[in-house]
Amino acid sequence: MRRYTIEINGQPHVIDVTELTADTFQVTVGGQQVQVRLADHDDLAGAVIAPHIEPPQAPGRAAPGLSPVTVPASPPPAPAAPRGAGPRMTAPMPGVILAVTTRVGADVKRGEELLVLEAMKMKNSLQAPRDGRVAEICVVEKQQVKYGDPLIRFEEG
């Protein structure tokens, strides 16, 4: 289970989310439970994150007139685009591809394992984010990948 605290119109709300299957979740909000099904999602690997940085202050010294400084982060370099268009699965973290457990042309279901990625000495099963047909496998075993690198491209539709 995951617990999130969100604000709606300035009011905090605690939401508990329990994964029942790869695309079905039990969501509890304010004591009320509802079962939801995830219809689709987008990877946000290219999202720009702008950190908020507070300037350091020397111990015992006040910093009159200093206000927090926001430093915009430069966007990560765009990963090499796969040859064709279509939805794709990208690397959720840097690591090494240990196994490719699917093939081009395979019909896959959401939640089905497609790749095994080793990151920080842990094996991670990377699962299909959607139902579809594999159009292209963009990696090979023992290949090192960075966050956001394209892994699998799916056919349109």
C-alpha contacts under 8 A as a table, 3 or more apart, distances in Angstrom:
res1	aa1	res2	aa2	distance
1	M	16	D	6.67
1	M	17	V	5.54
1	M	18	T	4.43
1	M	19	E	6.96
2	R	16	D	5.71
2	R	17	V	5.21
2	R	18	T	6.51
3	R	14	V	6.87
3	R	15	I	5.64
3	R	16	D	4.47
3	R	17	V	6.33
4	Y	14	V	5.72
4	Y	15	I	5.11
4	Y	16	D	6.41
5	T	12	P	6.43
5	T	13	H	5.51
5	T	14	V	4.46
5	T	15	I	6.19
6	I	12	P	5.59
6	I	13	H	5.33
6	I	14	V	6.51
6	I	15	I	7.61
7	E	10	G	5.48
7	E	11	Q	5.17
7	E	12	P	4.36
7	E	13	H	6.03
8	I	11	Q	5.28
8	I	12	P	6.53
8	I	13	H	7.37
13	H	29	V	7.38
13	H	30	G	7.39
14	V	29	V	6.40
14	V	30	G	7.10
15	I	27	V	6.86
15	I	28	T	5.69
15	I	29	V	4.97
15	I	30	G	7.57
16	D	27	V	5.67
16	D	28	T	5.06
16	D	29	V	6.80
17	V	25	F	6.49
17	V	26	Q	5.77
17	V	27	V	4.65
17	V	28	T	6.59
18	T	25	F	5.49
18	T	26	Q	5.08
18	T	27	V	6.52
19	E	22	A	7.09
19	E	23	D	7.74
19	E	24	T	6.28
19	E	25	F	4.53
19	E	26	Q	6.51
20	L	23	D	7.72
20	L	24	T	5.42
20	L	25	F	5.19
20	L	26	Q	6.78
21	T	24	T	5.00
21	T	25	F	6.95
22	A	110	R	6.80
22	A	111	G	5.22
23	D	37	R	5.53
23	D	38	L	5.05
23	D	39	A	7.52
23	D	110	R	7.47
23	D	111	G	7.76
24	T	35	Q	7.07
24	T	36	V	5.73
24	T	37	R	4.43
24	T	38	L	6.30
25	F	35	Q	5.69
25	F	36	V	5.28
25	F	37	R	6.33
25	F	38	L	7.92
26	Q	33	Q	6.76
26	Q	34	V	5.88
26	Q	35	Q	4.53
26	Q	36	V	6.36
27	V	33	Q	5.60
27	V	34	V	5.33
27	V	35	Q	6.08
27	V	36	V	7.08
28	T	31	G	6.03
28	T	32	Q	5.41
28	T	33	Q	4.34
28	T	34	V	6.45
29	V	32	Q	5.32
29	V	33	Q	6.53
38	L	41	H	7.66
40	D	130	R	6.98
41	H	129	P	7.70
43	D	89	M	7.41
43	D	90	T	7.25
44	L	47	A	5.29
45	A	90	T	7.32
45	A	92	P	7.60
45	A	147	Y	7.29
45	A	148	G	4.95
46	G	75	P	7.42
46	G	76	P	6.99
46	G	78	A	7.17
46	G	148	G	6.99
47	A	75	P	7.49
48	V	73	A	7.08
48	V	74	S	7.33
48	V	75	P	5.21
48	V	76	P	7.49
49	I	72	P	7.81
49	I	73	A	6.23
49	I	75	P	7.50
50	A	70	T	7.58
50	A	71	V	6.64
50	A	72	P	4.78
50	A	73	A	4.85
51	P	70	T	6.82
51	P	71	V	6.47
51	P	72	P	6.77
51	P	73	A	6.75
52	H	68	P	7.72
52	H	69	V	6.81
52	H	70	T	4.86
52	H	71	V	6.46
53	I	68	P	6.68
53	I	69	V	5.83
53	I	70	T	5.83
53	I	71	V	6.76
54	E	68	P	5.10
54	E	69	V	6.19
55	P	68	P	6.73
55	P	69	V	7.16
57	Q	61	R	6.91
57	Q	62	A	7.33
57	Q	63	A	6.79
58	A	61	R	5.55
58	A	62	A	7.86
63	A	66	L	5.80
79	P	148	G	6.57
79	P	149	D	5.33
79	P	150	P	6.97
80	A	149	D	7.26
80	A	150	P	7.43
81	A	150	P	7.20
82	P	85	A	7.37
82	P	138	C	7.16
82	P	150	P	6.94
82	P	153	R	7.34
85	A	156	E	7.75
86	G	153	R	6.41
86	G	154	F	5.88
86	G	155	E	5.73
86	G	156	E	5.08
87	P	153	R	5.92
87	P	154	F	5.37
87	P	155	E	7.04
87	P	156	E	6.73
88	R	150	P	6.74
88	R	151	L	7.27
88	R	152	I	5.50
88	R	153	R	4.17
88	R	154	F	5.73
89	M	128	A	7.69
89	M	129	P	7.21
89	M	150	P	6.11
89	M	151	L	5.61
89	M	152	I	5.11
89	M	153	R	6.36
90	T	147	Y	7.59
90	T	148	G	5.08
90	T	149	D	5.32
90	T	150	P	4.36
90	T	151	L	5.18
90	T	152	I	7.06
91	A	94	P	6.90
91	A	145	V	7.04
91	A	146	K	6.71
91	A	147	Y	5.15
91	A	148	G	4.86
91	A	149	D	5.27
91	A	150	P	6.39
91	A	151	L	6.33
92	P	147	Y	5.61
92	P	148	G	6.31
93	M	119	A	7.38
93	M	146	K	6.43
93	M	147	Y	4.43
93	M	148	G	7.29
94	P	119	A	6.55
94	P	144	Q	7.53
94	P	145	V	5.46
94	P	146	K	4.17
94	P	147	Y	4.85
95	G	117	L	6.22
95	G	118	E	5.41
95	G	119	A	4.51
95	G	120	M	7.51
95	G	144	Q	5.72
95	G	145	V	5.52
95	G	146	K	6.65
96	V	117	L	5.59
96	V	118	E	5.18
96	V	119	A	6.69
96	V	141	E	7.83
96	V	142	K	5.82
96	V	143	Q	5.54
96	V	144	Q	4.33
96	V	145	V	6.03
97	I	100	V	7.44
97	I	115	L	7.17
97	I	116	V	6.00
97	I	117	L	4.57
97	I	118	E	6.30
97	I	139	V	7.58
97	I	140	V	6.88
97	I	141	E	5.11
97	I	142	K	5.19
97	I	143	Q	5.45
97	I	144	Q	6.43
97	I	145	V	7.41
98	L	115	L	7.62
98	L	116	V	5.37
98	L	117	L	5.58
98	L	118	E	6.33
98	L	141	E	5.36
98	L	142	K	5.70
99	A	115	L	5.62
99	A	116	V	5.01
99	A	117	L	7.28
99	A	140	V	7.91
99	A	141	E	5.44
99	A	142	K	7.89
100	V	103	R	7.81
100	V	114	L	6.25
100	V	115	L	4.59
100	V	116	V	6.57
100	V	140	V	7.02
100	V	141	E	6.46
101	T	113	E	6.80
101	T	114	L	4.98
101	T	115	L	5.40
101	T	116	V	7.60
102	T	106	A	6.76
102	T	113	E	7.85
102	T	114	L	5.23
102	T	115	L	7.32
103	R	106	A	5.62
103	R	134	V	7.01
103	R	137	I	7.39
104	V	133	R	7.89
104	V	134	V	5.11
104	V	135	A	5.57
104	V	136	E	5.68
104	V	137	I	6.55
105	G	133	R	5.85
105	G	134	V	5.10
105	G	135	A	5.93
106	A	133	R	5.51
106	A	134	V	5.47
107	D	131	D	7.64
107	D	132	G	5.73
107	D	133	R	4.35
107	D	134	V	6.57
108	V	112	E	6.52
108	V	128	A	7.02
108	V	130	R	7.95
108	V	131	D	5.63
108	V	132	G	5.50
108	V	133	R	5.97
108	V	134	V	7.33
109	K	112	E	5.63
109	K	128	A	6.61
109	K	130	R	6.40
109	K	131	D	4.27
109	K	132	G	6.60
110	R	127	Q	7.16
110	R	128	A	4.88
110	R	129	P	5.31
110	R	130	R	4.32
110	R	131	D	4.81
111	G	127	Q	4.92
111	G	128	A	5.06
111	G	129	P	6.39
111	G	130	R	7.45
112	E	127	Q	5.07
112	E	128	A	5.34
113	E	116	V	7.82
113	E	125	S	6.11
113	E	126	L	5.68
113	E	127	Q	4.19
113	E	128	A	6.29
114	L	125	S	7.59
114	L	126	L	5.91
114	L	127	Q	5.46
114	L	128	A	6.29
115	L	125	S	6.15
115	L	126	L	5.14
115	L	127	Q	7.08
116	V	123	K	6.44
116	V	124	N	5.54
116	V	125	S	4.72
116	V	126	L	5.84
117	L	123	K	5.76
117	L	124	N	5.06
117	L	125	S	6.51
117	L	126	L	6.95
118	E	121	K	6.08
118	E	122	M	5.37
118	E	123	K	4.50
118	E	124	N	5.99
119	A	122	M	5.37
119	A	123	K	6.62
119	A	124	N	7.32
128	A	131	D	7.11
132	G	154	F	6.37
132	G	155	E	6.88
132	G	157	G	7.80
133	R	154	F	5.60
133	R	155	E	5.68
134	V	137	I	7.36
134	V	152	I	7.02
134	V	153	R	6.21
134	V	154	F	4.64
134	V	155	E	6.31
135	A	152	I	7.66
135	A	153	R	5.52
135	A	154	F	4.86
135	A	155	E	5.17
136	E	152	I	5.80
136	E	153	R	5.01
136	E	154	F	6.81
137	I	140	V	7.85
137	I	151	L	6.19
137	I	152	I	4.70
137	I	153	R	6.47
138	C	150	P	6.34
138	C	151	L	4.93
138	C	152	I	5.64
138	C	153	R	7.43
139	V	143	Q	6.58
139	V	150	P	8.00
139	V	151	L	5.75
139	V	152	I	7.76
140	V	143	Q	5.66
145	V	149	D	6.24
146	K	149	D	5.60
150	P	153	R	7.57
